[in-house]
Amino acid sequence: MHYLNSAYGRAFNARHDRVGYLVRDRYWSRRKATDTELLTAFRYVALNPVEAGVEERPEDCLWSSYATTVGLAETFPFVDPTVVLMQFGPTRAAAIAGLQRFVGNGL
């Protein structure tokens, strides 16, 4: 991330005749410690394109794995939705319905 941010910052500054920091704070992330944190992050990412006005529904976003997770697409075949889905029901159908309600309630 350091290389990516610094290289981008230098190129941006050169292109726009600027000097100084473009990205001030260091990239930071931490592991999700609880199921609630994981699910909240999942919902946030799924709803980002909707809240930005780019898409009407989370499953419409081509760059999101949400549609793959709920079985509406096979865009990301490497996605294993097991950890997320097992939080919502004993069967795949019940889990998908529960996840869709959870994400939809965030709107």
C-alpha positions as CSV (number, residue, x, y, z in Angstrom):
1,M,0.0,0.0,0.0
2,H,2.9,2.4,0.7
3,Y,4.3,2.0,-2.8
4,L,0.9,2.3,-4.4
5,N,0.0,5.4,-2.5
6,S,3.3,7.1,-2.9
7,A,3.6,6.3,-6.6
8,Y,0.0,7.5,-7.2
9,G,0.7,10.6,-5.1
10,R,3.8,11.5,-7.1
11,A,2.0,11.0,-10.5
12,F,-1.1,12.9,-9.3
13,N,1.0,15.8,-8.0
14,A,3.0,16.0,-11.3
15,R,-0.1,15.9,-13.4
16,H,-1.8,18.7,-11.4
17,D,1.3,20.8,-10.6
18,R,1.0,20.1,-6.9
19,V,3.4,19.4,-4.1
20,G,3.0,17.7,-0.7
21,Y,1.1,14.8,0.6
22,L,-1.8,13.4,-1.3
23,V,-2.5,10.6,1.1
24,R,-1.6,11.6,4.6
25,D,-2.5,8.7,6.8
26,R,-1.1,5.3,6.5
27,Y,-3.2,2.5,5.1
28,W,-4.7,0.5,8.0
29,S,-6.8,-2.5,8.4
30,R,-7.5,-5.1,11.1
31,R,-9.0,-8.5,11.2
32,K,-12.7,-8.8,11.9
33,A,-12.9,-10.3,15.4
34,T,-16.6,-11.2,15.6
35,D,-19.3,-12.4,13.3
36,T,-21.1,-9.1,13.7
37,E,-18.0,-7.2,12.5
38,L,-17.7,-9.5,9.5
39,L,-21.4,-9.2,8.5
40,T,-21.4,-5.4,9.0
41,A,-18.4,-5.1,6.8
42,F,-20.0,-7.4,4.2
43,R,-23.2,-5.3,4.2
44,Y,-21.2,-2.1,3.9
45,V,-19.3,-3.3,0.9
46,A,-22.4,-4.7,-0.8
47,L,-24.4,-1.5,-0.3
48,N,-21.6,0.9,-1.3
49,P,-22.5,1.1,-5.0
50,V,-26.2,1.6,-4.1
51,E,-25.5,4.4,-1.6
52,A,-23.1,6.1,-4.1
53,G,-25.9,6.1,-6.7
54,V,-24.0,3.9,-9.1
55,E,-26.4,0.9,-8.9
56,E,-30.0,0.5,-7.9
57,R,-29.5,-2.9,-6.2
58,P,-26.4,-4.5,-4.7
59,E,-26.6,-7.5,-6.9
60,D,-26.4,-5.3,-10.0
61,C,-22.8,-4.2,-9.3
62,L,-20.4,-6.1,-11.6
63,W,-17.4,-5.6,-9.3
64,S,-19.1,-7.0,-6.2
65,S,-19.2,-10.6,-5.1
66,Y,-22.7,-10.1,-3.6
67,A,-24.5,-11.5,-6.5
68,T,-22.3,-14.6,-6.5
69,T,-22.7,-15.0,-2.7
70,V,-26.5,-15.0,-3.0
71,G,-26.5,-17.4,-6.1
72,L,-27.6,-14.9,-8.7
73,A,-24.4,-14.9,-10.7
74,E,-21.2,-16.9,-11.2
75,T,-19.0,-13.8,-11.8
76,F,-16.6,-14.7,-9.0
77,P,-16.3,-18.6,-8.9
78,F,-13.5,-18.4,-6.4
79,V,-15.8,-16.8,-3.7
80,D,-16.7,-19.2,-0.9
81,P,-19.8,-17.7,0.7
82,T,-19.9,-20.4,3.5
83,V,-18.7,-18.3,6.4
84,V,-21.2,-15.5,5.6
85,L,-24.2,-17.7,4.7
86,M,-23.9,-20.0,7.8
87,Q,-24.8,-17.0,9.9
88,F,-28.3,-16.8,8.4
89,G,-29.8,-20.3,8.3
90,P,-29.4,-24.1,8.3
91,T,-30.1,-24.5,4.6
92,R,-28.6,-22.7,1.7
93,A,-32.0,-21.3,0.6
94,A,-32.8,-20.0,4.1
95,A,-29.3,-18.5,4.5
96,I,-29.5,-16.7,1.2
97,A,-33.0,-15.3,2.1
98,G,-31.6,-14.2,5.5
99,L,-28.6,-12.5,4.0
100,Q,-30.7,-10.7,1.4
101,R,-33.0,-9.4,4.2
102,F,-29.9,-8.3,6.3
103,V,-28.3,-6.4,3.4
104,G,-31.7,-5.0,2.3
105,N,-32.4,-3.7,5.8
106,G,-29.3,-1.6,5.6
107,L,-30.8,0.6,2.9
